[in-house]
Amino acid sequence: MGVLIAPPPQPTRRGFAEQVLTLDELRALPGPEPLIEDTIDRRTVTVLAGPWASGKSFLALDWSLCIASGKPWQGRPVQHTGTVLYIAAEGAYGLAARMEAWSAAWRCALPEGLLVFPKPVNLTNSVAVAEVIAYVWEHRVTLVVIDTLARCMSGADENSSRDMGIAIEALYAVRHATAEESGAVLAVHHTGKDRTTVRGSSALEAGADSVWQVEASTESAQFKLGRTKRKDGPRGLPLSLKLSERSGSCIVEHSHGGMGMTGSEEVIQSHFNSHFSEYGPVAVSLLRTVTGLPETTFYRALNSLASKGLVRLEKDGRGRVAQWIGGRSP
């Protein structure tokens, strides 16, 4: 006989009065915790939306590989490494090539914790959703990726708030079954004809905890990634990214040139990479000394890099500190 697996947790039916929280109970609730810092939070359902062929699936796979391997994403630490279930609803052909390109480019072994289901799962079908929930619970999955949401709503109407509401409830039920009930679900979706608004019923954006949108260029492989909604915490600054050809496929990188880096900004980037790439935040005063830039020039360039989302500025016991979060070419 095989090992018996406990069934996924089922919501406990409690009366209204039993669910009312006191102030102390509210304070005891866990606050926002990232899977990838400033990118995907635990205990959330996140939507990643963008036009056709905008790079959103490459981005979703990139996040998945980082969470499964522990590799930082564009300099942002992975706070919780775990198993990822990638539901490739549009088919798995080409995924292996993308993963091998990612591995070669970042010199990182492919993680065994990335699992792929190569078919759609109908989120409006309770039996299909129950199968996913059971698998996620049994394998202690940390992140579930639905790529794409449209292919996982077979026979349903995206524009119907009722049908979209059923799909959203399914996403949260899957999220509830993740490891320690504190993983996340990422749903990849399309934008509409205007390429800026999330396609279908507004119930999707309203129901999600976080929404990222890809703004793609029609003339190059560059795209901008911005968070339009985050239920808890700041949305952060948009990132300028690009798809770079590597090993017969593409990877996601920061688009430094696309943001018009000045010579002073490139000097700061170079010193981050050459002197501080293995460390965390560095004291701003030390960074200025190492770069040798004039004070006014240095601070103007550093603040510009922070506004572009390439540098994070904070304060700690040393005073003002800076950390490069824009990644580096392999």
N, C-alpha and C positions, 0 to 999 in steps of 0.2 A: 504493500500500500504506500502511496505517496504521502508526503508531509501535508497535514491539514493546515490550510491557511485561514486565519480569521477573516471574516467578511469585512468589507469596508465599513467605516463608521456610518451609522444612520442618524440623521437628526433626531434628537430626543424631543418627543412631544411634551411640551410644558405649557402650563397656563400663562396667561398674560402677566399676572402678579409675580410669578416665579422668574420672569425674564427682566423685570425692572431692576436697573443697576443703581447702587449708591455711588456717591462720589469716590469713596475708597475703592470700590470695585472698578469704576472707570479708570482710576489711576493705575490699577493693577493690570489693565489690558496692555498687551505688547505694543510698542510704538513702531514706526516704520523701520524695517530692517532690509538692507539691500541684498540681492543676489549678486548683481554687478553694481558697484557704487555709482550712484547718480544715474542709473540706467533702468534696471528692472528690480522692483521691490518684492520681497516675500509677501505671501498672503494676498496676492493681487491677481486680477485679470487685466492684462495689458493688450491693447490693440496697436498694431503697426500697420499703417495704411499708406498707400502710395499708388501712383499710376502704373499702368502696364510697363514691364521691362524697365523699372526704375531702380532696381537693385535691392528691393525690400526682402526678397527671398535669400539673397546672398547675405544680407545683414542678419536675418533671423538665424541662418545657419552659423554665422560667425558668433553671435551671442551664445548659441547652443553649444558650440565646440569649446568656447571659453568656460562656460559653466561646467561642462563635463570634464574639462582638463584642469581647470584652475588657472589657466593663463589669463593675465589681465587683458581687458578689452580696451584698446587705444589708451593704455596707461591707467585705466580705471580698474582697481583691484576687484577680483571675484571674492566675495565675502563668504559664500557658501557653495562649495563644489558638490555636485551630485549627479545622479542619473537623469538623462534627458530623453524624453520620448518625442520624436519628431514625426508627426503625421503628415506625410508628403502626399497630400490629396490630389495633386496634379501629376503624381508619378515620381518614382525614385531615379529614373534615368538621368544621368548627369550629376547626381549628388556625389557619387564616389570621386569623380574628377574634381569637383569643387573642394571636397574634403582633402584630397591629396595635394591640391594647389595650396590650400591653407596650411597644411602640415609642412610643406617644403618652404613656403615663404617665411613662416614664423619659426621654423626650426623647432617644431613642437610635435611630439608623437601624437597620433590620432588616439583619442580616448576611447576605451572600450565601453564607457558609460553612455555613449550616444546610440540610441536604439531608433530604428526607422520603421514605420508602418507605411507601406507604399500605396495605400488606397485611401479613398475618402471614408470618413465616418459620419453618418447622418446624425447630426446633433439634435434633430427634431424627432428622432426615433428613440424611445426610452430603452429598448432592448440593446441597441447599439451603444448607447451612452453607458449603460450598466456594464457592458463588456470592457469598455475603456476604463471605467472607474475601478473595476476589479483588478485589471492589469496594473494600473497606476499604484493601487494600494499594495498589491503583492510584491511589486518590484521597487517599492519605495522611491518612486520617481519624484525628482525635485522640480523639473520644468517640463511642461507639456506644450508643444508648439503645434498649432493648427494652421497649415499652409496649403490651401487658403480657406478662409471661412466660407466663401461662396460655394466652393466645391463640397463643403461639409454641411450644406443646407439643401440637399437634393429634394426637389419637389416643393420647397418652401418659397415664400415670397420675401425677398430682402427688404422690400419697401413696407411690409406689413409689421406694425409694432407688435402685433400678437406673435407672429412667427419669429421675429427677431428676439422677442422676449423669451420665448421657449429656448432658443439657442443660447442666450445669455445665461439662463438658469442652468443649462447643461454645462457651460464653461465653469460656472461657480461650483457645481457639483463635482466636476473633475478636479478643480483646485482644492476642494475640501478633502479629496482622497490622497493628495500628495504627501510626501514624507513629513511626518509629524504635523500634518495638516497646515504646513507653513511654506509650501512651495508656491509656484506661480503657473499661470497659463498665459501663453502668448498667442494671440489670434492675428494672423496676417490677412489683410483685407485690401480692397481696392478703393481708390478715390473715384469720384464721379467724372463726368465729361469735362468739368471745369478744372480737373486735376488738383483741386485744393480741398474740397469737402469730402468727408468720408461717405462712400456710396451706401444707399439704402436708408432704412429707418434711422432716425436720430436716437432711437432707443439704444442703439449699440454704443454710441459715444456717452450717452447719459448713464448707461449701466456699467461701463468699464471703469476701473480704478485709475487707469493711466492710458493716455493716447499719444503715440508717436506718429508723426507724419513725415513722409519723404517728399521733398520738393525737387523734382528731377530737372536737369538741363536737357533741352532738346538738341543741343549741339555738341555735347561732350559727355564723358562718363562721370562727370561730377554731379553730386547731389547734396542738398542740404537736409539735415535731420533735425527736426524740432519737436519738442513735447508741447502739445496743445492743452493737455489736461493731466493733472496729478492730484489725486484725492487728498493725499497727505504729503506735505513738503513742497519746496519750491520746484518749479518746472525746469529751471536751469537755462543756460544759453544754448542756442542752436549750434550744431556742428557742421562743418563743411567736409564732406567725404568724397571719395571717388572709387570707382571700380578699376583696379589695375590688372592687366593681363599677367598671369603667372602660370607656368607649367601646363599650358593648354586650357586653362580656365581663368577665373578672376578671383581676386581677394578684395576686401574692403580696407582702404587706407585713408588717412587724413589727407585732405586736399590742401596742402600748404600753399602751393603756387596759386591755386585757385582763389586764395584769400589775399593774394598780393602781399606776401611778407616782405618787409623792408630789410635792408642790410643789417640794421641793428637787431631786428627780431631774429634774423638767421644766426647772428653771433650768439644771442642768448640760447637759442635752440641747440646750437653746436656745443656750447659749454654744458648744458644740461646733459646731452648725450655722452660727452667725453669725460665729464667729471662726476656726475651725480646720477647716472642711469641706474645704478644698483642700490640707490638710497631712496628714502622717502622724501618728505618736504625738506627743503634747504633754506637756511636763513637768507632773507633777501639781501642783507648787508654783505654776507659772504659771497653770494652770487654776483653782486655788483663788483666786488673786489676782483673776483676771478675773471670777469669779462673785460675789465679795463675800460669800459665805456664811460663817458662823462655822465655825471649824476642825472642831469636833466634828460639826456638822451636815453639813458638806461631805464628810468622810470616811465618815460613815455612809451618805450617799446614794450616793457613788461606789462603795463596796463593794457596796451593794445592786444598783446597775446592773450591776456585774461579775457578781454571782451570777445575774442574769437573762439573761446572755449578750449584753447591749447594749454593754458596755465591756470592752475587753481591757486588763489591767494587766500591765506588764512592767518590766524594768530595762534601761537602756542607759548610755552614758557620762554622761548628765545625771542619772542616778539613776532614780527611779520615774517611769514615763511611762504615759499612758493614751491609748487610741484608741477612738473611737466606731465600733462595728461593727454597729449596729442599723439602718443605712439612714436615710433621711429622706424625708418626703413630697415628691413632685415639685411 
